[in-house]
Amino acid sequence: LANELYAEAARHGSADATWHLGYNYLKGRGLPKDWGRAWALMRDGGMHSRFAELRGPEKLLFSLLRAVYEARVFIVFAALGSFVLATGGKRAPGFGAGAAATAVWHEDDDAAADDFDEFDD
């Protein structure tokens, strides 16, 4: 009955109910365990509930997940900034739109053909 009430409240926009419904999917409380659905519901619930009373390692884990979730935009921009600083803004060889054009096989390349002359015998 609790999961039905959570589902109804979630349909009406309750972020707390959405999070609790996801948590019940995660733990298998009255619902089949489903990590994918649990993650989606908990994410839609804002990765927290003001009514949840988590303890110990579970509290630490969910606090960490929430912090990462809330900082996801910053993390992406920090990673991009690090890439630009590390490469000096230049693309790595083999990446980008021109990558396919750089790998061209030349049939009439005599130097490449000479590499295999010793195997012709």
C-alpha positions as CSV (number, residue, x, y, z in Angstrom):
1,L,0.0,0.0,0.0
2,A,2.9,2.4,0.8
3,N,4.4,2.0,-2.7
4,E,1.0,2.7,-4.3
5,L,0.7,5.9,-2.2
6,Y,4.3,6.9,-3.1
7,A,3.5,6.3,-6.8
8,E,0.4,8.4,-6.6
9,A,2.2,11.2,-4.8
10,A,5.1,11.0,-7.3
11,R,2.6,11.3,-10.2
12,H,1.4,14.6,-8.6
13,G,4.9,16.0,-8.4
14,S,6.2,15.0,-4.9
15,A,10.0,14.8,-5.2
16,D,10.2,13.1,-1.8
17,A,7.7,10.4,-2.8
18,T,9.6,9.9,-6.0
19,W,12.9,9.4,-4.1
20,H,11.2,7.0,-1.6
21,L,9.7,5.0,-4.4
22,G,13.1,4.7,-6.0
23,Y,14.7,3.7,-2.7
24,N,12.1,0.9,-2.3
25,Y,13.0,-0.4,-5.8
26,L,16.6,-0.3,-4.8
27,K,16.0,-2.3,-1.6
28,G,13.2,-4.5,-3.0
29,R,10.8,-3.3,-0.3
30,G,7.4,-4.4,-1.7
31,L,8.7,-4.1,-5.2
32,P,11.1,-6.2,-7.3
33,K,14.7,-5.0,-7.1
34,D,15.4,-2.9,-10.1
35,W,18.6,-0.7,-10.0
36,G,17.8,1.1,-13.3
37,R,14.4,2.1,-12.2
38,A,15.6,3.0,-8.7
39,W,18.3,5.2,-10.0
40,A,15.9,7.0,-12.4
41,L,13.3,7.6,-9.7
42,M,15.9,8.8,-7.2
43,R,17.5,11.1,-9.7
44,D,14.1,12.5,-10.6
45,G,13.5,13.0,-6.9
46,G,16.6,15.2,-6.7
47,M,18.8,12.5,-5.1
48,H,17.5,13.2,-1.6
49,S,14.4,13.3,0.6
50,R,14.0,15.6,3.5
51,F,12.2,12.7,5.3
52,A,14.8,10.0,4.8
53,E,16.6,8.8,7.8
54,L,19.6,7.1,6.4
55,R,22.4,5.8,8.7
56,G,26.0,4.7,8.6
57,P,27.6,3.9,5.2
58,E,24.3,4.2,3.4
59,K,24.0,7.9,4.6
60,L,27.6,8.5,3.4
61,L,27.0,6.9,0.0
62,F,23.8,8.8,-0.7
63,S,25.4,12.1,0.5
64,L,28.3,11.4,-1.9
65,L,26.0,10.5,-4.8
66,R,23.9,13.7,-4.2
67,A,27.0,15.9,-4.1
68,V,28.2,14.4,-7.4
69,Y,24.8,14.7,-8.9
70,E,24.5,18.4,-7.9
71,A,28.0,19.1,-9.1
72,R,27.8,17.3,-12.5
73,V,27.9,20.4,-14.6
74,F,30.9,21.7,-12.8
75,I,32.6,18.3,-13.1
76,V,32.1,18.2,-16.9
77,F,33.5,21.8,-17.3
78,A,36.4,21.0,-15.0
79,A,37.2,17.9,-17.1
80,L,37.0,19.9,-20.4
81,G,39.2,22.7,-18.9
82,S,41.7,20.1,-17.8
83,F,41.8,18.6,-21.3
84,V,42.3,22.0,-22.9
85,L,45.1,22.9,-20.4
86,A,46.8,19.5,-20.9
87,T,46.7,19.6,-24.7
88,G,47.1,23.4,-25.2
89,G,43.8,23.5,-26.9
90,K,45.0,21.2,-29.7
91,R,43.0,18.1,-30.7
92,A,44.7,14.8,-30.2
93,P,45.8,13.1,-33.5
94,G,43.1,10.7,-34.7
95,F,40.2,12.6,-33.2
96,G,37.8,15.0,-34.8
97,A,36.3,15.4,-38.2
98,G,39.5,15.1,-40.2
99,A,40.5,11.8,-38.5
100,A,39.2,9.6,-41.3
101,A,41.0,11.6,-44.0
102,T,44.4,11.2,-42.2
103,A,44.3,7.4,-42.5
104,V,44.7,6.9,-46.3
105,W,46.2,3.8,-47.9
106,H,48.3,4.5,-51.0
107,E,48.5,1.6,-53.4
108,D,51.4,3.1,-55.4
109,D,53.6,3.8,-52.3
110,D,56.9,2.1,-53.3
111,A,58.5,2.6,-49.8
112,A,55.7,0.6,-48.2
113,A,56.0,-2.1,-50.9
114,D,59.7,-2.4,-50.3
115,D,59.2,-3.3,-46.7
116,F,57.8,-6.7,-47.7
117,D,60.2,-7.7,-50.5
118,E,62.0,-10.2,-48.3
119,F,58.7,-12.1,-47.9
120,D,58.2,-12.5,-51.6
121,D,60.4,-15.6,-52.0
